[in-house]
Amino acid sequence: MHEAQPQTLGIRLENLKPEVRSYVQKLRASLQVIYDKYEVTNRDELAAKVRKGIVKQEDIDNAIKLMQVINECGRKNEIVGDEVRLKDIPRFSMLPSADTFRDKTNGFKLGGIEEGEFCEGRDIGDFFLTDKDLKDIGFDDQNKRQELLQEIARGRESNETESLAKVFDIKETIAKKKQEDSNHPGWLTNKELFEAIDEAGYRPATLEELLAFGQQFWKPEVDTELLTDHERLQHLNAPYIHALSSLFTGFKGRRIPGLHFRNKDETVLSSVILEGDWGVSDRFLVVRKASS
């Protein structure tokens, strides 16, 4: 951990723009929570306890992430984090042809496509999350359901061309669940997944937003070591990224679309069944809620 830490955590807050200063102070407060947990006052003391095996892996990961973001905020004097800004989100009424998706000049980067699921001319309205879907997965709070569906509709209907999105990592949520209940399995149900995304201030992305992310940011073919620290934080080379807001009826039941990286020559638009046993390797594209 010690080697992975940034070397400029001693940035001078007074040199930062007010909005950046406020953000960095919040990050430092989160880092202090980890320091207090292990009764240390700085990163070197924390690193010493890491070497002794005293610090939990999830706290090591969180501390490194916080330090990296603080460092980059100070260096750039702008707010940075694990979000990306989607631009030019496609506004389909019907799905284009498979050839359009495969044409790499348009940036989709797709070598393959499940044509049976994403066939040319299929109504984009087929790829909508409904109130019944949310009820079926146990999202029982009616107000929460309506808020989520309104957020999704607002994103589709808005004339704005940019949305703040991120690749949602559920590893920390699973670790927290297991900490609260030692008998909790090492995966999340659909209900727990939707709740975790909602509590974090996001809503699941749509198929259109997923495709925009794939065009603009997805780098599955790039070796992790070749990514910047910021790109690693953003999980830009995640091999599987799903869009939960575009639930649809497909082969063997209810499915969700996803970008899948199968090997160095094949990036695919495909789908998986909404089964409800999401593990630590699963990733989901989410968009910041307007109310957050």
Phi and psi in degrees as a GROMACS rama.xvg file:
@    title "Ramachandran Plot"
@    xaxis  label "Phi"
@    yaxis  label "Psi"
@TYPE xy
-57.1832  -42.1787  HIS-2
-69.027  -27.7701  GLU-3
-81.0265  -9.40443  ALA-4
-75.5837  143.732  GLN-5
-66.2888  156.341  PRO-6
-100.605  3.81683  GLN-7
-123.919  37.7545  THR-8
-67.3949  -15.3005  LEU-9
-83.753  37.1068  GLY-10
-64.401  149.129  ILE-11
-89.8943  115.082  ARG-12
-59.9368  -34.6344  LEU-13
-66.7593  -15.6735  GLU-14
-87.4782  -5.09221  ASN-15
-94.2162  152.409  LEU-16
-59.7908  149.329  LYS-17
-52.2875  -44.532  PRO-18
-69.6652  -32.773  GLU-19
-71.8081  -41.4466  VAL-20
-58.1389  -44.8491  ARG-21
-62.2432  -41.8213  SER-22
-65.9359  -43.7002  TYR-23
-64.2855  -38.4954  VAL-24
-62.1051  -37.7991  GLN-25
-65.6295  -41.4122  LYS-26
-63.9878  -41.7001  LEU-27
-64.0425  -36.1684  ARG-28
-63.8107  -39.5815  ALA-29
-66.2984  -37.1144  SER-30
-67.2978  -37.1237  LEU-31
-63.3187  -33.0328  GLN-32
-59.0558  -41.5283  VAL-33
-68.3261  -42.4144  ILE-34
-57.5598  -46.2781  TYR-35
-63.829  -36.0761  ASP-36
-60.4296  -34.6083  LYS-37
-108.702  12.5835  TYR-38
55.0162  50.2721  GLU-39
-125.568  164.866  VAL-40
-115.937  -10.2157  THR-41
-155.486  176.779  ASN-42
-67.1839  -33.7945  ARG-43
-66.7134  -40.2957  ASP-44
-66.6477  -36.9778  GLU-45
-65.55  -42.8754  LEU-46
-60.2406  -36.6079  ALA-47
-62.8117  -39.5374  ALA-48
-74.2951  -28.4521  LYS-49
-61.8455  -45.2401  VAL-50
-63.5283  -26.6799  ARG-51
-85.5761  -3.33535  LYS-52
78.2235  21.0949  GLY-53
-86.9023  -27.6546  ILE-54
-91.2281  132.638  VAL-55
-66.3162  147.843  LYS-56
-60.0802  -38.4998  GLN-57
-64.0323  -33.2726  GLU-58
-74.2533  -34.452  ASP-59
-61.9852  -47.8473  ILE-60
-61.1894  -44.2595  ASP-61
-65.1338  -41.1443  ASN-62
-64.5508  -44.0455  ALA-63
-62.3182  -43.5121  ILE-64
-60.4254  -46.3707  LYS-65
-62.1463  -43.7953  LEU-66
-63.0046  -40.8252  MET-67
-63.9993  -42.9099  GLN-68
-69.0202  -42.433  VAL-69
-58.1898  -45.1822  ILE-70
-60.4986  -45.2712  ASN-71
-71.1133  -36.1764  GLU-72
-60.3398  -44.1491  CYS-73
-66.5167  -38.1089  GLY-74
-70.1644  -40.9172  ARG-75
-91.632  -16.1294  LYS-76
54.8935  41.9778  ASN-77
-149.564  158.957  GLU-78
-73.6452  124.851  ILE-79
-129.75  162.333  VAL-80
-177.771  -150.833  GLY-81
-96.3234  8.67463  ASP-82
-91.9341  155.163  GLU-83
-126.607  158.727  VAL-84
-106.859  110.512  ARG-85
-75.5283  134.633  LEU-86
-122.885  154.074  LYS-87
51.4956  50.9564  ASP-88
-65.5161  126.128  ILE-89
-62.4994  141.592  PRO-90
-113.415  75.206  ARG-91
-75.4608  144.866  PHE-92
-103.856  -34.2616  SER-93
-129.769  149.158  MET-94
-69.0164  139.797  LEU-95
-73.9308  179.765  PRO-96
-72.615  160.531  SER-97
-61.636  -34.3372  ALA-98
-62.0623  -35.9846  ASP-99
-63.3373  -43.3469  THR-100
-66.6333  -32.8259  PHE-101
-82.2014  -17.0007  ARG-102
-71.9942  103.314  ASP-103
-71.5065  -9.08302  LYS-104
-69.3395  -19.433  THR-105
-92.547  0.145131  ASN-106
88.6597  0.427022  GLY-107
-68.3917  -24.4153  PHE-108
64.427  17.4274  LYS-109
-93.5973  125.276  LEU-110
-91.4958  -17.2992  GLY-111
-148.856  163.192  GLY-112
-153.958  139.43  ILE-113
-76.8364  91.8971  GLU-114
-65.2636  -26.4578  GLU-115
-67.2833  -31.408  GLY-116
-89.2684  -39.8531  GLU-117
-115.735  50.1374  PHE-118
-74.782  152.388  CYS-119
-57.4686  133.425  GLU-120
85.8903  -2.83653  GLY-121
-67.6992  133.912  ARG-122
-62.6933  128.288  ASP-123
-64.2161  -19.0692  ILE-124
-65.3489  -15.0875  GLY-125
-69.5835  -19.4544  ASP-126
-105  56.4888  PHE-127
-122.519  137.989  PHE-128
-79.5228  134.988  LEU-129
-116.023  167.084  THR-130
-61.208  -38.1272  ASP-131
-63.1224  -40.963  LYS-132
-57.1185  -46.3913  ASP-133
-65.8541  -38.7172  LEU-134
-62.356  -43.14  LYS-135
-62.2959  -31.065  ASP-136
-89.2396  0.233058  ILE-137
95.2078  14.1986  GLY-138
-79.6627  85.5493  PHE-139
-81.6973  -24.7338  ASP-140
-72.9931  110.475  ASP-141
-61.0401  -40.2828  GLN-142
-62.6816  -41.3081  ASN-143
-64.5231  -40.1069  LYS-144
-62.2586  -46.3264  ARG-145
-65.8903  -38.5513  GLN-146
-61.7017  -44.0367  GLU-147
-63.9409  -47.4846  LEU-148
-64.0403  -35.1287  LEU-149
-68.2295  -37.9243  GLN-150
-62.8313  -42.246  GLU-151
-65.1998  -45.6601  ILE-152
-62.5055  -40.2224  ALA-153
-61.3039  -40.6429  ARG-154
-64.9212  -36.8177  GLY-155
-75.5269  -32.7439  ARG-156
-93.361  -15.0904  GLU-157
-66.1059  144.839  SER-158
-82.7481  -8.05753  ASN-159
-69.1165  144.857  GLU-160
-101.956  -0.00197989  THR-161
-129.508  141.726  GLU-162
-137.737  145.506  SER-163
-85.5947  121.624  LEU-164
-130.056  163.697  ALA-165
-153.641  160.279  LYS-166
-88.9444  114.939  VAL-167
-84.9272  122.808  PHE-168
-103.256  124.086  ASP-169
-97.7547  6.66422  ILE-170
-57.7435  -44.6089  LYS-171
-67.9443  -36.0696  GLU-172
-64.3583  -42.7437  THR-173
-63.2724  -43.3974  ILE-174
-61.3991  -39.6592  ALA-175
-65.7086  -42.2209  LYS-176
-61.0639  -41.363  LYS-177
-70.907  -31.1405  LYS-178
-68.7719  -37.167  GLN-179
-74.6133  -31.1864  GLU-180
-144.039  107.496  ASP-181
-61.8924  -18.7147  SER-182
-91.2284  -2.23876  ASN-183
-65.7798  135.03  HIS-184
-67.2698  167.202  PRO-185
-84.2202  38.2634  GLY-186
-154.868  169.319  TRP-187
-112.32  145.188  LEU-188
-77.126  168.155  THR-189
-57.6736  -43.6251  ASN-190
-59.1742  -47.793  LYS-191
-64.0891  -36.7607  GLU-192
-65.1897  -49.473  LEU-193
-62.3361  -39.3646  PHE-194
-64.3156  -40.6027  GLU-195
-64.8314  -41.7201  ALA-196
-64.4381  -43.5106  ILE-197
-63.8734  -45.2599  ASP-198
-64.6694  -26.7188  GLU-199
-80.1981  -5.07102  ALA-200
91.3502  21.6363  GLY-201
-125.522  170.902  TYR-202
-132.732  153.984  ARG-203
-61.399  148.706  PRO-204
-80.4777  160.132  ALA-205
-93.5972  170.764  THR-206
-58.0192  -43.0211  LEU-207
-62.2983  -41.5949  GLU-208
-68.1594  -36.3315  GLU-209
-61.7634  -42.8957  LEU-210
-65.9241  -38.5228  LEU-211
-64.189  -41.4677  ALA-212
-61.474  -42.9756  PHE-213
-61.2207  -38.8298  GLY-214
-66.462  -44.8618  GLN-215
-94.8258  -26.7321  GLN-216
-134.247  -27.465  PHE-217
-64.4887  128.597  TRP-218
-132.61  58.7541  LYS-219
-66.73  -24.6804  PRO-220
-83.6512  -7.27054  GLU-221
-88.6674  131.482  VAL-222
-62.2323  138.755  ASP-223
-53.1527  -38.0029  THR-224
-65.834  -20.5215  GLU-225
-90.584  -7.06159  LEU-226
-81.8881  154.538  LEU-227
-74.1296  164.893  THR-228
-56.3113  -40.4868  ASP-229
-65.2764  -42.74  HIS-230
-64.4549  -35.6763  GLU-231
-66.5288  -39.7794  ARG-232
-62.3247  -32.1995  LEU-233
-84.6735  -1.83099  GLN-234
55.1776  40.5626  HIS-235
-70.6865  -15.6632  LEU-236
-107.41  21.7889  ASN-237
-58.2936  131.431  ALA-238
-74.6216  -20.8465  PRO-239
-133.27  125.264  TYR-240
-136.222  123.051  ILE-241
-109.001  154.364  HIS-242
-118.763  97.9276  ALA-243
-73.022  -18.0621  LEU-244
-79.8948  -4.82092  SER-245
-114.499  50.0646  SER-246
-64.6224  134.813  LEU-247
-146.921  163.359  PHE-248
-86.3187  122.544  THR-249
-143.328  -154.547  GLY-250
-60.7577  122.6  PHE-251
63.8112  30.8168  LYS-252
116.817  -156.59  GLY-253
-76.6574  130.493  ARG-254
-134.15  163.334  ARG-255
-127.366  143.282  ILE-256
-74.571  156.782  PRO-257
-157.816  154.372  GLY-258
-91.7049  123.746  LEU-259
-123.302  131.605  HIS-260
-105.64  108.512  PHE-261
-92.1404  -36.747  ARG-262
-162.382  -176.009  ASN-263
-64.5703  -16.4334  LYS-264
-110.743  -0.0214775  ASP-265
-136.959  107.984  GLU-266
-110.708  131.488  THR-267
-130.815  139.933  VAL-268
-91.6092  111.701  LEU-269
-138.741  -160.777  SER-270
-151.697  160.839  SER-271
-134.217  156.271  VAL-272
-71.6297  140.643  ILE-273
-78.5075  82.7734  LEU-274
-90.0956  -31.7724  GLU-275
91.0096  27.1767  GLY-276
-133.356  70.2209  ASP-277
-86.8517  124.053  TRP-278
-100.782  -176.095  GLY-279
-65.0772  -19.6842  VAL-280
-89.4677  -8.62286  SER-281
-77.8606  141.682  ASP-282
-129.747  148.044  ARG-283
-136.224  134.227  PHE-284
-80.48  129.002  LEU-285
-129.48  158.852  VAL-286
-125.193  137.7  VAL-287
-61.8519  131.581  ARG-288
-69.5457  146.619  LYS-289
-61.9309  -28.856  ALA-290
-82.5225  -4.7055  SER-291
